[in-house]
Amino acid sequence: MITIDVPNMRDILRRLPDEKDARKASSRAINRSLVAGRKAAGEEVAKDYKISGGKINKLGKLEKSNVGNLKASIKWSGPAIPLEEWGTNPKNPPKRRRKKPILGTVFRGTKTTYRGAFIGRNRGGQSRAYVRSTKNRFPIKRVYGPSAASLVGARLVQERFTRRANEMLEKRLEHEINYILSQR
């Protein structure tokens, strides 16, 4: 979850004649910066990790502000992302048994070895990464990487996109105030 700093309401009230207009301008600016913050979070995660920013954006849920409540937030939740979405090598199951371990790329530029993991097909024919939980053939479990919430929760990523969201808030607030003044 991120926090966006709203400028002093007294300054906004001084520029606008009505408190309702000030709250309306603030709410609109907060909501626009919230959407920009979610997009920036996806871009920042995509810089550090080998995953598209669009997947991260889809998992971020917005709680928008309104005139009565000027609080807004973005929450990322969801399960861990399966290993096959992190660029495994091989991508498809081999024709013969593979003796080499599977390689996956979670962090950009760094390959991680997953010993004991293998690529198989599920009943739908899709390639999935599995690991055996015992020495027997079955049961097998899927292998997962980190979740979207943990990726966005990284301190550096969070600082970068929060800064961008606050910059957008300042720009949008100025724009919304000018828009309301031009309508009068």
C-alpha atoms as one frame of an Amber mdcrd trajectory, in Angstrom:
protein
   0.000   0.000   0.000   1.291   3.493  -0.770   0.624   6.843   0.852   0.326
  10.023  -1.170   0.962  13.325   0.581  -1.858  15.812  -0.028  -0.756  19.461
   0.014  -2.135  21.775   2.662  -5.915  22.145   2.282  -5.760  25.782   3.452
  -3.722  26.735   0.378  -6.299  25.095  -1.880  -9.177  26.783  -0.028  -7.446
  30.140  -0.412  -7.316  29.719  -4.192 -10.831  28.327  -4.613 -13.935  30.167
  -3.381 -15.810  27.109  -2.068 -14.752  24.210   0.171 -16.742  21.767  -1.982
 -14.735  22.832  -5.046 -11.488  22.408  -3.096 -12.461  18.885  -2.040 -13.538
  18.064  -5.592 -10.219  19.250  -7.044  -8.287  17.334  -4.390 -10.249  14.136
  -4.971  -9.770  14.262  -8.735  -6.051  14.937  -8.392  -5.610  12.121  -5.862
  -7.391   9.621  -8.100  -5.318  10.552 -11.155  -2.080  10.288  -9.196  -3.230
   6.929  -7.811  -3.600   5.507 -11.315  -0.229   6.993 -12.296   1.332   5.503
  -9.159   0.053   2.026 -10.007   1.470   2.316 -13.529   4.789   3.605 -12.170
   4.952   0.659  -9.757   4.631  -1.773 -12.667   7.379   0.031 -14.559   9.694
   0.078 -11.540   9.179  -3.634 -10.850   9.829  -4.428 -14.522  13.188  -2.611
 -14.281  14.455  -4.885 -11.499  12.609  -8.172 -12.091  11.947 -10.218 -15.203
   8.182  -9.704 -15.323   6.021  -7.338 -17.301   4.678  -4.235 -15.616   1.189
  -5.018 -16.932   0.945  -8.151 -14.786   1.813  -6.119 -11.716  -0.700  -3.391
 -12.662  -3.522  -5.932 -12.959  -2.906  -7.148  -9.418  -2.960  -3.627  -7.905
  -6.445  -2.764  -6.644  -7.382   0.901  -6.305  -9.493   2.356  -3.517 -10.315
   5.792  -4.907 -11.124   8.937  -2.977 -14.284  11.003  -3.230 -15.450  14.425
  -2.081 -16.471  13.092   1.335 -13.357  11.001   1.913 -10.004  12.179   0.570
  -8.200   8.926   1.404  -7.073   6.602  -1.369  -4.827   3.568  -1.590  -3.405
   0.897  -3.863  -3.186  -2.652  -2.541  -1.353  -5.468  -4.263  -2.458  -8.952
  -3.386  -2.616 -12.337  -4.933  -0.802 -15.628  -4.944   2.836 -16.188  -5.789
   3.596 -16.042  -9.504   4.354 -19.466 -11.055   7.974 -20.141 -11.987   7.235
 -20.688 -15.685   6.300 -17.001 -15.982   9.808 -16.042 -14.853  11.621 -17.187
 -17.978  12.602 -20.773 -17.279  15.085 -22.697 -19.375  13.798 -24.971 -20.890
  10.331 -23.553 -21.545   8.800 -26.827 -22.728   9.317 -30.383 -21.485  12.220
 -32.152 -23.200  11.674 -35.314 -25.249  14.147 -37.245 -23.089  14.831 -36.993
 -19.378  16.902 -33.910 -18.593  19.814 -34.265 -16.204  20.568 -30.564 -15.933
  18.653 -28.455 -13.401  16.110 -25.883 -14.521  17.229 -22.261 -14.704  14.865
 -19.384 -13.928  15.363 -15.637 -14.108  13.574 -13.755 -11.334  15.995 -10.811
 -11.044  17.073  -9.229 -14.304  20.498 -10.505 -15.340  20.645 -13.255 -12.690
  19.808 -16.880 -13.366  18.752 -19.065 -10.455  19.141 -22.840 -10.437  16.149
 -24.890  -9.269  17.486 -28.345  -8.397  14.966 -31.147  -8.573  12.479 -29.070
 -10.559  11.272 -30.148 -13.978   8.994 -28.895 -16.727   5.899 -30.966 -17.439
   2.561 -30.533 -19.114  -0.723 -30.399 -17.272  -3.933 -31.962 -18.589  -4.651
 -28.838 -20.637  -1.315 -29.173 -22.438   0.331 -26.124 -20.843   3.947 -26.253
 -19.686   4.351 -25.957 -15.918   7.288 -26.153 -13.492   6.994 -28.914 -10.890
   9.049 -30.494  -8.138   8.548 -33.922  -6.587   7.666 -33.881  -2.919   8.862
 -37.473  -2.336  11.146 -39.928  -4.111   8.094 -41.507  -5.713   6.701 -40.405
  -9.034   3.730 -38.663  -7.421   2.797 -36.365  -5.654   4.269 -33.354  -7.416
   3.905 -29.669  -6.528   4.153 -26.545  -8.632   7.134 -24.251  -8.182   6.469
 -20.562  -7.600   8.462 -17.355  -7.570   7.698 -14.263  -5.480   4.262 -12.630
  -5.327   3.405  -9.216  -6.784   2.931  -7.748  -3.304   6.459  -8.713  -2.274
   7.906  -7.268  -5.496   6.170  -3.917  -5.020   6.987  -3.964  -1.303  10.718
  -3.762  -1.980  11.990  -0.556  -0.419  13.709   0.872  -3.517  10.768   0.131
  -5.779   8.346   1.681  -3.308  10.385   4.862  -2.911  10.679   5.391  -6.664
   7.006   5.017  -7.539   5.764   6.912  -4.473   7.933   9.844  -5.518   6.429
   9.732  -8.998   2.886   9.565  -7.643   3.499  12.611  -5.429   4.910  14.554
  -8.393   1.807  13.684 -10.405  -0.400  14.821  -7.515   1.173  18.273  -7.509
   0.745  18.656 -11.281  -2.832  17.386 -11.299  -3.871  19.493  -8.330  -2.705
  22.634 -10.107  -4.546  21.538 -13.244  -7.796  20.749 -11.384  -7.762  24.097
  -9.563  -7.281  25.962 -12.843 -10.053  23.905 -14.444 -12.559  24.707 -11.693
 -11.616  28.411 -11.825 -12.090  28.484 -15.604 -15.608  26.995 -15.257 -16.785
  29.944 -13.153
